[in-house]
Amino acid sequence: MKNVKTFGKVLVPKLSFWGKAVESFDCGMDAEINSWLASNPDITVTETKQSMTGGSWQPAKLVISIWYQ
């Protein structure tokens, strides 16, 4: 039986005066996912998917789905 865990963040990058990003665009998702994986060492990841919405007029939202057994 496959299970799924989803992670989502609204990406609102902090920009410098010149419009260059001053922090990473993952907004901490990398650390959050790694922490979840570390706290669940008995699972086997079978598939990952990512999706992004928004953009031009709204902040982008990133969703990462991790399928596991």
VMD Tcl script that builds the backbone (N, CA, C; Angstrom):
set m [mol new atoms 207]
animate dup $m
set s [atomselect $m all]
$s set {name element resname resid chain x y z} {
  {N N MET 1 A 0.844 -1.183 0.000}
  {CA C MET 1 A 0.000 0.000 0.000}
  {C C MET 1 A 0.891 1.249 0.000}
  {N N LYS 2 A 0.622 2.148 -0.917}
  {CA C LYS 2 A 1.382 3.397 -0.989}
  {C C LYS 2 A 0.724 4.465 -0.128}
  {N N ASN 3 A 1.553 5.245 0.513}
  {CA C ASN 3 A 1.111 6.409 1.271}
  {C C ASN 3 A 1.735 7.641 0.633}
  {N N VAL 4 A 1.191 8.793 0.963}
  {CA C VAL 4 A 1.757 10.027 0.409}
  {C C VAL 4 A 1.879 11.073 1.515}
  {N N LYS 5 A 2.970 11.796 1.482}
  {CA C LYS 5 A 3.200 12.927 2.381}
  {C C LYS 5 A 3.435 14.140 1.493}
  {N N THR 6 A 2.709 15.217 1.754}
  {CA C THR 6 A 2.871 16.422 0.940}
  {C C THR 6 A 3.462 17.549 1.783}
  {N N PHE 7 A 4.284 18.339 1.135}
  {CA C PHE 7 A 4.890 19.519 1.734}
  {C C PHE 7 A 4.567 20.694 0.826}
  {N N GLY 8 A 4.159 21.803 1.394}
  {CA C GLY 8 A 3.829 22.969 0.580}
  {C C GLY 8 A 4.309 24.257 1.221}
  {N N LYS 9 A 4.760 25.169 0.400}
  {CA C LYS 9 A 5.208 26.483 0.869}
  {C C LYS 9 A 4.852 27.540 -0.162}
  {N N VAL 10 A 4.490 28.703 0.318}
  {CA C VAL 10 A 4.327 29.867 -0.549}
  {C C VAL 10 A 5.708 30.503 -0.666}
  {N N LEU 11 A 6.166 30.662 -1.887}
  {CA C LEU 11 A 7.509 31.182 -2.130}
  {C C LEU 11 A 7.463 32.687 -2.348}
  {N N VAL 12 A 7.887 33.409 -1.363}
  {CA C VAL 12 A 7.965 34.864 -1.451}
  {C C VAL 12 A 9.419 35.225 -1.165}
  {N N PRO 13 A 10.259 35.240 -2.197}
  {CA C PRO 13 A 11.683 35.495 -1.960}
  {C C PRO 13 A 11.939 36.922 -1.502}
  {N N LYS 14 A 12.893 37.057 -0.595}
  {CA C LYS 14 A 13.337 38.386 -0.180}
  {C C LYS 14 A 14.348 38.861 -1.208}
  {N N LEU 15 A 14.107 40.046 -1.742}
  {CA C LEU 15 A 14.962 40.574 -2.803}
  {C C LEU 15 A 15.823 41.721 -2.291}
  {N N SER 16 A 17.003 41.819 -2.859}
  {CA C SER 16 A 17.881 42.945 -2.552}
  {C C SER 16 A 17.391 44.176 -3.314}
  {N N PHE 17 A 18.049 45.277 -3.124}
  {CA C PHE 17 A 17.699 46.510 -3.826}
  {C C PHE 17 A 17.706 46.316 -5.337}
  {N N TRP 18 A 18.604 45.480 -5.847}
  {CA C TRP 18 A 18.750 45.268 -7.287}
  {C C TRP 18 A 17.866 44.146 -7.813}
  {N N GLY 19 A 17.011 43.584 -6.981}
  {CA C GLY 19 A 16.086 42.547 -7.437}
  {C C GLY 19 A 16.655 41.143 -7.408}
  {N N LYS 20 A 17.817 40.974 -6.796}
  {CA C LYS 20 A 18.427 39.654 -6.700}
  {C C LYS 20 A 17.991 38.999 -5.389}
  {N N ALA 21 A 17.689 37.703 -5.442}
  {CA C ALA 21 A 17.256 36.989 -4.243}
  {C C ALA 21 A 18.375 36.950 -3.209}
  {N N VAL 22 A 18.016 37.200 -1.941}
  {CA C VAL 22 A 19.009 37.179 -0.870}
  {C C VAL 22 A 18.890 35.933 0.002}
  {N N GLU 23 A 17.964 35.050 -0.303}
  {CA C GLU 23 A 17.861 33.775 0.399}
  {C C GLU 23 A 17.446 32.714 -0.597}
  {N N SER 24 A 17.610 31.465 -0.212}
  {CA C SER 24 A 17.287 30.379 -1.141}
  {C C SER 24 A 15.786 30.331 -1.388}
  {N N PHE 25 A 15.415 29.836 -2.554}
  {CA C PHE 25 A 14.008 29.811 -2.936}
  {C C PHE 25 A 13.238 28.649 -2.327}
  {N N ASP 26 A 13.908 27.684 -1.689}
  {CA C ASP 26 A 13.166 26.556 -1.126}
  {C C ASP 26 A 12.481 26.924 0.186}
  {N N CYS 27 A 12.819 28.066 0.771}
  {CA C CYS 27 A 12.175 28.579 1.985}
  {C C CYS 27 A 12.151 27.563 3.120}
  {N N GLY 28 A 13.173 26.744 3.209}
  {CA C GLY 28 A 13.266 25.770 4.285}
  {C C GLY 28 A 12.647 24.418 3.999}
  {N N MET 29 A 12.088 24.232 2.809}
  {CA C MET 29 A 11.453 22.940 2.505}
  {C C MET 29 A 12.456 21.799 2.524}
  {N N ASP 30 A 13.664 22.045 2.063}
  {CA C ASP 30 A 14.698 21.017 2.032}
  {C C ASP 30 A 14.938 20.472 3.439}
  {N N ALA 31 A 15.108 21.354 4.406}
  {CA C ALA 31 A 15.335 20.944 5.793}
  {C C ALA 31 A 14.115 20.227 6.363}
  {N N GLU 32 A 12.924 20.709 6.030}
  {CA C GLU 32 A 11.690 20.089 6.524}
  {C C GLU 32 A 11.542 18.662 5.995}
  {N N ILE 33 A 11.811 18.468 4.717}
  {CA C ILE 33 A 11.709 17.134 4.115}
  {C C ILE 33 A 12.780 16.214 4.687}
  {N N ASN 34 A 14.015 16.705 4.797}
  {CA C ASN 34 A 15.087 15.884 5.357}
  {C C ASN 34 A 14.803 15.490 6.798}
  {N N SER 35 A 14.226 16.386 7.573}
  {CA C SER 35 A 13.857 16.084 8.957}
  {C C SER 35 A 12.787 14.998 9.010}
  {N N TRP 36 A 11.789 15.104 8.142}
  {CA C TRP 36 A 10.726 14.091 8.096}
  {C C TRP 36 A 11.301 12.731 7.709}
  {N N LEU 37 A 12.187 12.716 6.707}
  {CA C LEU 37 A 12.809 11.457 6.292}
  {C C LEU 37 A 13.653 10.863 7.419}
  {N N ALA 38 A 14.386 11.697 8.146}
  {CA C ALA 38 A 15.219 11.218 9.253}
  {C C ALA 38 A 14.377 10.649 10.391}
  {N N SER 39 A 13.193 11.219 10.610}
  {CA C SER 39 A 12.331 10.732 11.692}
  {C C SER 39 A 11.509 9.511 11.284}
  {N N ASN 40 A 11.586 9.118 10.014}
  {CA C ASN 40 A 10.881 7.934 9.504}
  {C C ASN 40 A 11.857 7.045 8.729}
  {N N PRO 41 A 12.853 6.464 9.407}
  {CA C PRO 41 A 13.886 5.707 8.697}
  {C C PRO 41 A 13.400 4.379 8.115}
  {N N ASP 42 A 12.239 3.905 8.539}
  {CA C ASP 42 A 11.745 2.604 8.085}
  {C C ASP 42 A 10.933 2.670 6.793}
  {N N ILE 43 A 10.735 3.849 6.227}
  {CA C ILE 43 A 9.950 3.953 4.996}
  {C C ILE 43 A 10.848 3.819 3.770}
  {N N THR 44 A 10.227 3.458 2.663}
  {CA C THR 44 A 10.913 3.402 1.375}
  {C C THR 44 A 10.216 4.376 0.436}
  {N N VAL 45 A 10.942 5.381 -0.029}
  {CA C VAL 45 A 10.380 6.360 -0.966}
  {C C VAL 45 A 10.287 5.695 -2.332}
  {N N THR 46 A 9.079 5.707 -2.916}
  {CA C THR 46 A 8.869 5.066 -4.214}
  {C C THR 46 A 8.727 6.066 -5.354}
  {N N GLU 47 A 8.332 7.292 -5.027}
  {CA C GLU 47 A 8.105 8.290 -6.086}
  {C C GLU 47 A 8.061 9.678 -5.459}
  {N N THR 48 A 8.522 10.664 -6.194}
  {CA C THR 48 A 8.383 12.057 -5.767}
  {C C THR 48 A 7.830 12.869 -6.929}
  {N N LYS 49 A 7.007 13.844 -6.608}
  {CA C LYS 49 A 6.442 14.743 -7.620}
  {C C LYS 49 A 6.486 16.155 -7.058}
  {N N GLN 50 A 6.629 17.113 -7.947}
  {CA C GLN 50 A 6.567 18.507 -7.523}
  {C C GLN 50 A 5.689 19.292 -8.477}
  {N N SER 51 A 5.055 20.314 -7.928}
  {CA C SER 51 A 4.170 21.156 -8.718}
  {C C SER 51 A 4.293 22.586 -8.205}
  {N N MET 52 A 4.130 23.540 -9.105}
  {CA C MET 52 A 4.198 24.945 -8.729}
  {C C MET 52 A 3.021 25.686 -9.355}
  {N N THR 53 A 2.398 26.556 -8.572}
  {CA C THR 53 A 1.290 27.362 -9.069}
  {C C THR 53 A 1.585 28.828 -8.794}
  {N N GLY 54 A 0.788 29.695 -9.368}
  {CA C GLY 54 A 0.963 31.128 -9.148}
  {C C GLY 54 A 2.088 31.670 -10.005}
  {N N GLY 55 A 2.602 32.805 -9.618}
  {CA C GLY 55 A 3.726 33.359 -10.357}
  {C C GLY 55 A 3.596 34.841 -10.613}
  {N N SER 56 A 3.153 35.218 -11.795}
  {CA C SER 56 A 3.202 36.611 -12.242}
  {C C SER 56 A 2.567 37.604 -11.271}
  {N N TRP 57 A 1.318 37.400 -10.900}
  {CA C TRP 57 A 0.623 38.375 -10.064}
  {C C TRP 57 A 0.431 37.906 -8.633}
  {N N GLN 58 A 0.677 36.634 -8.384}
  {CA C GLN 58 A 0.532 36.078 -7.042}
  {C C GLN 58 A 1.828 35.377 -6.663}
  {N N PRO 59 A 2.096 35.244 -5.371}
  {CA C PRO 59 A 3.276 34.477 -4.969}
  {C C PRO 59 A 3.145 33.030 -5.449}
  {N N ALA 60 A 4.248 32.454 -5.828}
  {CA C ALA 60 A 4.239 31.062 -6.275}
  {C C ALA 60 A 4.086 30.138 -5.074}
  {N N LYS 61 A 3.406 29.005 -5.280}
  {CA C LYS 61 A 3.284 27.982 -4.247}
  {C C LYS 61 A 3.900 26.706 -4.789}
  {N N LEU 62 A 4.798 26.138 -4.015}
  {CA C LEU 62 A 5.471 24.901 -4.379}
  {C C LEU 62 A 4.910 23.772 -3.529}
  {N N VAL 63 A 4.522 22.679 -4.177}
  {CA C VAL 63 A 4.018 21.495 -3.481}
  {C C VAL 63 A 4.872 20.314 -3.905}
  {N N ILE 64 A 5.400 19.594 -2.922}
  {CA C ILE 64 A 6.175 18.386 -3.180}
  {C C ILE 64 A 5.447 17.225 -2.526}
  {N N SER 65 A 5.185 16.186 -3.315}
  {CA C SER 65 A 4.527 14.974 -2.819}
  {C C SER 65 A 5.544 13.845 -2.812}
  {N N ILE 66 A 5.636 13.162 -1.692}
  {CA C ILE 66 A 6.537 12.023 -1.563}
  {C C ILE 66 A 5.685 10.784 -1.327}
  {N N TRP 67 A 5.745 9.850 -2.274}
  {CA C TRP 67 A 5.021 8.586 -2.172}
  {C C TRP 67 A 5.958 7.569 -1.542}
  {N N TYR 68 A 5.448 6.821 -0.575}
  {CA C TYR 68 A 6.310 5.886 0.153}
  {C C TYR 68 A 5.529 4.657 0.614}
  {N N GLN 69 A 6.312 3.641 1.008}
  {CA C GLN 69 A 5.722 2.414 1.576}
  {C C GLN 69 A 6.325 2.183 2.940}
}
mol reanalyze $m
mol bondsrecalc $m
mol representation Tube
mol addrep $m
